[in-house]
Amino acid sequence: MRRAGSPGRWRYVLSKGSVGCDRSAYGLYSGWAGGMSFYVSSASYYTISPEAPSAVVWDGAWHHVVGAYDGARVRLWVDGAQVGAGTPANVSIAYGIGSKGVYLGTYRGSCELGFKGDIDDVRILNDAPQQPDPGLPVIPPTPGTPTQLPVGGSAGSKGSGSSSQRSSSTTTSG
């Protein structure tokens, strides 16, 4: 993906399903501080990867971004480097919530949370991707951003639905 300057909070590069203006089964989006995050949601709460700082992803250059949940941690990588250590999680992703489509560059709920920027070469996999080069430095996450919130807590965190245990990953590159 590519964009110069943060798009603001909660602008979706990719979303799977939607409930009102609340949440998706999973989403790759500009997070709480306007950087980049990946989350998965259950019927009770949603778990968010550590947020990549805005300056790392919104510098006008192309970035390869991967969000994944492997059944143990929700993680985000930017250009092969992991952001933080991931967020511990043992959740069943609520795949059956609201609409069931996969949406690129937007969130198809009851609000406008579209991403304005460039997106290229999107892949959605059933399994978490191979771990990137362990020799790359870890990207320090944006301090003070939440990593788990109850359903109904704030934008990107409300709704309900049935759930099904699966891992999910999303890859975008340019």
N, C-alpha and C positions, 0 to 999 in steps of 0.2 A: 504494500500500500504506500501511498505517498500523499503528503499534504504539507504545506507551509503554514505553521501556526495551529494551535489546538482548535478543534471544532467545538470545544466546550464540553460539558458533561453529557454523558449518555447518548452519544451519537454512534449508531450501530454500523460497523463494517459488515457484520453478518449476524443473523439471528435465526433461531429454529423455533417456530411457533410464536404465539403471543397471547397474553391475557391482558385485555384493556390497555392501559398505559403503565403496566406494571413489570412484566418479566417474560422471558422466553425460557424454553427448556435449557438452552445455552445461548450465550451471546459473546461476541468479540466486539468490544465497544470502547469508546473513550470513557474512562472511569470517573470516579468521584472528584478527582483533581484535574480532569481533562487530559490525562495521559492515555495509557492503553491498558485494558484489563480483559480477562476472560472469566466468565462465570458459568456455573451449572446450578440449576434450581431443582429442589425437591418440592413436595407438597407443603413442607413446613418452613423451609428457609432456603436461602441461596448462598453459595460459597464462591468467593471471588479470589482470583489469583492475586498475588502482589502486583501493584500497579506500576507499570513502566513510567518514568517521569516524562512529562510533555516534551522536554528538550531532546530526549532520546529518539522519539518517534515522529515528531511534527516539525522536522527541520527542512522540509522540502525535498529530501532524498527518498529514493525507494527503500523500503524495509521489508524484509521477510519476517512475518509474524506468525507464531504458532501458539494456539491455546489448546490445552489438553487436560482431560481428567482420566486418570488411569485406575481409578478405584481406590487410590490412597491419597493422592494430592491433586489439587487444581493448580496448573502451572501455566506460565507464559514465557515464551522465548522471543527475543528480538534479534534478528540477524545471527541466530545460532547461540546467543548467550542467554542463559536463564535469568529471569527477573526474580530476585530473592530466592528463597528455598521452596517456593510453592506453599499452598495452604492445605494443611491436613484435612482430609474429608473421607467419610464413608457414607455416601448418600446414594439414594436411588433417584436418578434423573427423571423428572416429570415430563416425559415425552408427549403425553396425551393432552397437555394443556392447550386451551384455546385453539387458535388456528394451528395447522400442522405443517405449513410450508417452511422452506428454507429461503431466507430473504437476504440478498446482497445489497449492501449500501443503505439498508433501512430496517425499520422495525414496523411490522404491520399490525399494530394495535390501534387503540383509539387516540393516539397522539402522534405528532410528527417528530421522529427521532432519527431522521436520515443523516447520512454521512456525505459531506461534500468534499471530494478528493478523488484520488485514483486508486482503483482496485484491479489487480490482475492475477491470473493463474490461481484460482481458488480451488482447494481440495478439501473434501470432508471424508474422514477415514473412520472406520469402525474401531480401530485400535489406536492407542497412543503411539505417536511417532517414535522412531529411534531417538535415543538421547543424543543431543548435539555433542560436539567436541568438548570433553571435560577440561581441556586446556584453556578454553575461553573464560575470561573473567565474568563473575556474576554481576549483573546490573543491580545496583542498590535500588530497592523499590521506593516509591514516593511515601514518605513518612505520614502516619496518621490516617491513612485510608482504610476503610473497613475490609475485613476478609470474610465475614459471615454475618448475615442479617436475617431476622425472621421474615417470613412472608407477610406483607402488609407494612413493612418498615419504611420504605421510601421508593422513589422511582427505580424501576428495575427489580423490585423485590416483593411485589404483591401478587395475589392470585391464588388459585388452587387447581388441583387436577390430579389425575391418576399418575402413577409412576411405574417405572420399569428399570431395573438395574442394567446398565450398559456403560461402557466407557465411550468417550467422545473426544475427538480432536478436530481442530479446524486449522487449516494452513492457508495463508494468503502470501503471495510473493509477487515481486515485480522485477 
